[in-house]
Amino acid sequence: MNTGKTLPGKTPQGTKPKLLILCQVNPSVVTPKQLETNLRQILKRFIQSFDFCWAAFILLRQEKLPVCLDVYKDSRKKDHTWATRWQNLSKHLFFPDSPFNQKEWLKLFSPAAKTTLPVMLQVEEPSETMEIVIFDTDAETAQRLVAKTMSLGRHMADMIQEFVFRSSQKRTLRKLTAWLEMASTISSSLDIGQALHVVAQLTADLFSARTSLYLLDENENLIPVVAVGSYDPKLRNQFKALTGQKPYPAITQAIQTQHPVIITPDNIYNLLPADIIETFNYHWLIVVPILNKDKAIGIMQVDRPRNSRLKGFENEAAEIIFAIARVTAIAIENARLIEKLEQKELLLHKLVNKIITAQEDERKHLASELHDSVIQSLIAIWYRLQRITPTYNSHPADWYGEIANLTNILGDQIRDIRRILSGLRPMILDNYGLIPAIKSYTNEIQEKHNIPISLHFDLNTLEKQNKPPIESLGRLAPNPSDNLRLPPQTEITLFRILQEALTNIIKHATATSVDVDLLIRKKDILLTVRDNGAGFNQSSLVNSQNYNHLGLAGMQERALLLGGNCIIGSKPGKGTWISVKVPYTMEVEGRLSN
C-alpha cells in the first residue's frame, strides 16, 4: 500500500540543526510502554541542553510496527513544514510495502553528518545497528555535534539493553555486550571525541553513575573532555571551567601510584577541595589514571552523588573501570597516531609543492642567468670573431689586441658558469668533502651578508682512531680534518641542511652572529647551528603545516631520510638553535682519506 505522499526532500538553509536516531533491532525485541516513555524523556532532557531544535528516535523491527518518537525544544516555535515531513516519513515507515528503503529515504534528508554504533541484544545474532544522523546545518557544526549525540545514542541503546537483560541471569551478559560494543567503537572510530563520548556513556550506564574524562597537558593540568550522566547546562559549564586547573589530591595520587583511588564520605575532604565537592555534589568516586607507556595522559572519574539510589563502589568496580581506562588509552593513542599521519601527509604534500616550485624557480633563474650573461657574451664573441678574417688590407698583428680582449671575456664567462654550477651543486663538496665545503660556503656568506660565522669542528674521536701522517694529506687540506670524507648522501644532506639554516637566519633572524659546530663520533654525526637573532614562538612548530616553517620541516625530513633527527629550539628574542644528529659508522676506508 502506498499513501501517495511525497517523502521529505532537501530542507531550507538557515534552519537550526535537527537530529534523527535510527535503531534497527531483531524482531524478537519487546518494547513495553515504559521503555518508550523512558526513551522520550531522555530525548527531551537532551534536546533542552544542546543546540538541536528537534530530535527524533525510530526503532525499526522487521515485520513489526516501528516505534517513532519526536520532540521539539520549543513547541511554540514548531516548524510545521518539518512536522509534515515527519508525519509523512512515519506513515511510510508504518507500511511494509513502502518502495523506499532506509538508505534511500536517509539520502533524501541530505544529512550533514552521520555515524553508526553497534548495539548487541542477542549473543547468537550479529550486532544490531544504530544510525545517528544530523540535518539542517553545515558540515562543521554537524561533525561537532556528532560526538555529543553518540553519547545520547549509546545511552538510549543501553536503556533498550536494560529491558532485554533485566533478569539477574542476564546481567553478566549485559556487561559482556558493553565490552564488545566499546571495543567495536574504538576499533572503528578514528575520531577521538566520538570514541571518548561512547566510552564515557557506556561506563556511566554500566555503573549507574556519572562519568568524567580529563586529558592532561604537558604540565599535568586538567583538560576537561567529556562529562555524561547529567544534562544540566550549568553543571556542564562548570565542568568546562576546570580547564587549566591543577589536579586535586585524588588525581595526583592516581597519577603517582598509577592505580585507582576510591573516595568515600570518610576520606573525601582529604582528597578533593571543598568547593569542588559542593559544586559537583560529589560523594562516592573512583578516580583512575589513563596510562600510555606507563605515563598518565588523562583521568577517568566515575561518581555517584549524595542522592543516588546506589551508594559506594566495590573493589571489583574499581578494577573494571581501570580496565576501561586502559582501553581508553588505546583509543587515544590510535586517534593521535592517525592525526599525526594526517598531519604528516599534509606536510609532505606542502613540501612536494615547495620542492616543485623551487625547481621551477631555479630553472627560471638559471635560464635568466645563462641568457642575460653567458649567451649574450658568447654571441658578442661570435660576431667579433667574424671580423677576424684575412683581408686584403689587414695585418695579423692587428688581430692580437682583439684576441686578447676576447680571451678576457671568455675568462669572465667561464667564471660565471662555474658560479652557476657551484650554486646548483658545489664542486668542492664532491671533490674535497664536507668540511672544505662548509668553510667555503660560510666564507661566501660572511663576505656577501657581513655576518660573522664561527666554525668549530670536533673530530678528536675520529683522529684518535686513525692519525694519518702529515705528509700524506692533500695540498688543499693543511688541517687533517679537511681531508675527511663521509658517505656522499650524508655529506650532501648535512650541507643542504646547513644551507637552509643559514638562509633562514639571513631572511628572518636579523642575527649578528652565528655558531656552526660539527661533531663526528664513532656512531653518529652532530651538526648544530645557533644564532642570536629574533627567534620565534616554538609552539608554532607543533603543527608543522605552517607554510612559514616549511624550510624547518624540510630539514627535519632530510634528517629522517638518513635515519636521524632534527631538533629545533627557539625563544622570541633569544635566538634559534638547530641540532641535527645522523647515524654514522666509522670504517677503515671511511676515515681520513690519504
LINQUI-V116524 format. One record per residue. RES is the residue in one small letter. SS is DSSP state (H for helix, E for strand, L for the rest). D_LAST is the distance of its C-alpha to the last C-alpha in Angstrom with 2 decimals. Layout:
RES;SS;D_LAST, RES;SS;D_LAST
This chain:
m;L;95.61, n;L;94.03, t;L;95.19, g;L;94.30, k;L;92.51, t;L;89.25, l;L;86.20, p;L;84.33, g;L;81.96, k;L;79.50, t;L;80.56, p;L;80.79, q;L;77.89, g;L;78.15, t;L;79.94, k;L;78.83, p;L;76.76, k;E;78.63, l;E;77.69, l;E;78.59, i;E;77.84, l;E;78.60, c;E;78.74, q;E;79.39, v;E;80.64, n;L;82.36, p;L;86.07, s;L;87.06, v;L;85.97, v;L;89.10, t;L;89.19, p;L;92.19, k;H;93.55, q;H;92.14, l;H;88.58, e;H;89.23, t;H;90.62, n;H;87.58, l;H;85.17, r;H;87.08, q;H;87.08, i;H;83.33, l;H;82.87, k;H;85.15, r;H;83.34, f;H;79.98, i;H;81.06, q;H;82.52, s;H;79.17, f;L;76.86, d;L;76.70, f;L;78.59, c;L;82.05, w;E;82.92, a;E;81.72, a;E;82.92, f;E;82.47, i;E;83.33, l;E;83.58, l;E;83.72, r;E;85.12, q;L;85.67, e;L;89.37, k;E;90.34, l;E;91.10, p;E;88.16, v;E;88.23, c;E;87.73, l;E;87.45, d;E;86.71, v;E;86.97, y;E;86.88, k;L;85.53, d;L;88.54, s;H;91.45, r;H;92.95, k;H;90.02, k;L;90.16, d;L;88.49, h;H;91.35, t;H;89.22, w;H;86.78, a;H;89.67, t;H;91.12, r;H;87.82, w;H;87.54, q;H;91.08, n;H;90.34, l;H;87.22, s;H;89.20, k;H;91.84, h;H;89.29, l;H;87.80, f;H;91.29, f;L;91.97, p;L;90.13, d;L;90.61, s;L;88.67, p;L;86.53, f;L;83.62, n;L;81.17, q;H;79.18, k;H;76.02, e;H;78.09, w;H;80.11, l;H;77.12, k;H;75.48, l;H;78.62, f;L;78.11, s;L;74.78, p;L;73.02, a;L;70.45, a;E;68.76, k;E;69.49, t;E;68.15, t;E;69.33, l;E;69.97, p;E;70.79, v;E;74.19, m;L;74.98, l;L;78.70, q;L;79.00, v;L;76.73, e;L;77.58, e;L;77.11, p;L;73.97, s;L;73.27, e;E;75.53, t;E;73.97, m;E;74.58, e;E;73.55, i;E;73.27, v;E;73.69, i;E;73.76, f;E;75.54, d;L;76.45, t;L;73.39, d;L;69.92, a;H;66.99, e;H;65.26, t;H;68.44, a;H;69.22, q;H;65.84, r;H;66.28, l;H;69.73, v;H;68.63, a;H;67.08, k;H;70.31, t;H;72.56, m;H;70.60, s;H;71.82, l;H;75.37, g;H;75.04, r;H;73.68, h;H;76.63, m;H;79.15, a;H;77.66, d;H;77.98, m;H;81.62, i;H;82.28, q;H;80.55, e;H;82.68, f;H;85.82, v;H;84.44, f;L;83.26, r;L;86.04, s;L;87.29, s;H;85.85, q;H;84.62, k;H;82.33, r;H;80.77, t;H;77.86, l;H;77.44, r;H;77.16, k;H;74.36, l;H;72.54, t;H;72.97, a;H;71.68, w;H;68.47, l;H;68.09, e;H;68.73, m;H;66.24, a;H;63.52, s;H;64.42, t;H;64.26, i;H;60.92, s;H;59.35, s;H;60.82, s;L;60.54, l;L;57.34, d;L;59.16, i;H;58.86, g;H;62.06, q;H;64.08, a;H;62.76, l;H;63.51, h;H;67.00, v;H;67.82, v;H;66.50, a;H;68.51, q;H;71.66, l;H;71.49, t;H;71.09, a;H;73.96, d;H;76.25, l;H;75.31, f;H;76.30, s;L;78.92, a;L;77.03, r;E;75.06, t;E;71.29, s;E;68.74, l;E;64.99, y;E;62.61, l;E;58.89, l;E;56.94, d;L;54.68, e;L;51.51, n;L;53.83, e;L;56.11, n;E;58.90, l;E;61.34, i;E;61.11, p;E;64.41, v;E;63.96, v;E;67.03, a;E;70.49, v;E;73.09, g;L;76.55, s;L;78.16, y;L;78.65, d;L;79.87, p;H;78.20, k;H;78.62, l;H;76.94, r;H;74.10, n;H;73.51, q;H;73.55, f;H;70.93, k;H;68.65, a;L;69.25, l;L;67.34, t;L;64.05, g;L;61.73, q;L;64.02, k;E;62.63, p;L;63.30, y;L;66.53, p;H;66.63, a;H;67.24, i;H;64.14, t;H;62.03, q;H;63.29, a;H;62.48, i;H;58.92, q;H;58.32, t;H;60.00, q;L;58.91, h;L;62.42, p;L;65.67, v;E;67.97, i;E;71.69, i;E;73.91, t;L;77.67, p;L;80.44, d;L;80.05, n;L;76.47, i;H;76.05, y;H;76.47, n;H;73.76, l;H;71.22, l;L;72.20, p;L;73.21, a;H;76.95, d;H;76.56, i;H;74.40, i;H;77.01, e;H;79.83, t;H;78.11, f;H;77.14, n;L;80.03, y;L;77.70, h;L;79.39, w;E;77.52, l;E;73.78, i;E;70.76, v;E;67.36, v;E;64.30, p;E;60.60, i;E;58.68, l;E;55.43, n;E;52.09, k;L;49.44, d;L;51.57, k;E;51.77, a;E;55.03, i;E;54.80, g;E;58.55, i;E;62.04, m;E;64.91, q;E;68.33, v;E;71.55, d;E;74.84, r;E;78.58, p;L;80.70, r;L;83.78, n;L;86.19, s;L;84.39, r;L;86.59, l;L;83.86, k;L;82.82, g;L;79.72, f;L;76.80, e;L;76.40, n;H;73.23, e;H;72.91, a;H;72.83, a;H;70.00, e;H;67.93, i;H;68.65, i;H;67.73, f;H;64.51, a;H;63.70, i;H;64.45, a;H;62.07, r;H;59.29, v;H;60.04, t;H;60.05, a;H;56.55, i;H;55.38, a;H;57.12, i;H;55.50, e;H;52.00, n;H;52.52, a;H;53.82, r;H;50.93, l;H;48.39, i;H;50.27, e;H;50.36, k;H;46.60, l;H;46.04, e;H;48.42, q;H;46.69, k;H;43.29, e;H;44.72, l;H;46.22, l;H;43.01, l;H;41.05, h;H;43.75, k;H;43.37, l;H;39.57, v;H;39.83, n;H;42.45, k;H;40.27, i;H;37.32, i;H;39.70, t;H;41.21, a;H;37.85, q;H;36.86, e;H;40.18, d;H;39.91, e;H;36.44, r;H;37.80, k;H;40.82, h;H;38.78, l;H;36.49, a;H;39.60, s;H;41.22, e;H;38.25, l;H;38.05, h;H;41.84, d;H;42.60, s;H;39.94, v;H;38.03, i;H;40.91, q;H;43.53, s;H;41.60, l;H;40.95, i;H;44.69, a;H;45.60, i;H;43.37, w;H;45.00, y;H;48.48, r;H;47.75, l;H;46.34, q;H;49.64, r;H;51.43, i;L;49.40, t;L;51.47, p;L;53.54, t;L;57.06, y;L;60.26, n;L;60.15, s;L;56.38, h;L;54.22, p;H;50.45, a;H;49.84, d;H;50.94, w;H;48.00, y;H;45.29, g;H;45.80, e;H;45.77, i;H;42.59, a;H;40.87, n;H;42.02, l;H;40.80, t;H;37.37, n;H;37.14, i;H;38.31, l;H;35.72, g;H;32.98, d;H;34.33, q;H;34.34, i;H;30.76, r;H;29.80, d;H;32.13, i;H;30.65, r;H;27.09, r;H;28.56, i;H;30.27, l;H;27.23, s;H;25.20, g;H;28.02, l;H;27.92, r;L;24.22, p;L;21.84, m;H;19.41, i;H;17.04, l;H;16.82, d;H;15.92, n;H;13.51, y;H;11.68, g;L;12.89, l;H;15.75, i;H;15.60, p;H;15.52, a;H;18.17, i;H;20.25, k;H;20.23, s;H;21.25, y;H;23.88, t;H;25.43, n;H;25.73, e;H;27.56, i;H;29.81, q;H;30.67, e;H;31.67, k;H;33.62, h;H;35.43, n;L;35.51, i;L;34.40, p;E;32.16, i;E;29.14, s;E;27.53, l;E;23.92, h;E;22.69, f;E;19.38, d;E;19.60, l;L;16.41, n;H;17.71, t;H;18.06, l;H;14.52, e;H;13.15, k;H;15.79, q;H;14.64, n;L;11.14, k;L;10.54, p;L;7.41, p;L;8.90, i;H;9.75, e;H;9.36, s;H;5.63, l;L;5.85, g;L;7.30, r;L;11.02, l;L;12.18, a;L;10.68, p;L;12.68, n;L;12.72, p;H;9.81, s;H;11.48, d;H;11.28, n;H;7.76, l;E;9.25, r;L;10.21, l;L;13.58, p;L;15.88, p;H;17.25, q;H;20.76, t;H;19.93, e;H;18.25, i;H;21.21, t;H;23.76, l;H;22.77, f;H;22.55, r;H;25.97, i;H;27.48, l;H;26.46, q;H;27.96, e;H;31.13, a;H;31.43, l;H;31.22, t;H;33.58, n;H;36.07, i;H;35.93, i;H;36.67, k;H;39.45, h;H;41.19, a;H;40.19, t;L;41.30, a;L;38.77, t;L;38.19, s;E;34.85, v;E;31.98, d;E;29.42, v;E;26.20, d;E;24.40, l;E;21.31, l;E;21.01, i;E;18.46, r;L;19.81, k;L;19.58, k;L;21.94, d;E;22.23, i;E;21.27, l;E;23.98, l;E;24.48, t;E;27.60, v;E;29.40, r;E;32.56, d;E;35.13, n;L;38.46, g;L;40.34, a;L;43.53, g;L;42.36, f;L;44.56, n;L;46.67, q;H;44.43, s;H;47.35, s;H;46.81, l;H;43.63, v;L;45.66, n;L;46.57, s;L;43.48, q;L;45.64, n;L;46.20, y;H;44.98, n;H;43.96, h;H;41.31, l;H;39.85, g;H;36.65, l;H;36.27, a;H;37.19, g;H;34.59, m;H;31.85, q;H;33.28, e;H;33.30, r;H;29.64, a;H;28.72, l;H;31.10, l;H;29.49, l;L;26.32, g;L;28.65, g;L;28.48, n;E;31.04, c;E;31.78, i;E;34.34, i;E;36.18, g;E;38.47, s;E;40.77, k;L;44.08, p;L;46.27, g;L;45.71, k;L;42.92, g;L;39.90, t;E;37.62, w;E;34.52, i;E;32.29, s;E;30.16, v;E;27.91, k;E;26.54, v;E;24.68, p;E;23.58, y;L;19.95, t;L;18.98, m;L;15.68, e;L;14.30, v;H;11.65, e;H;9.91, g;H;10.84, r;L;9.39, l;E;6.57, s;L;3.77, n;L;0.00
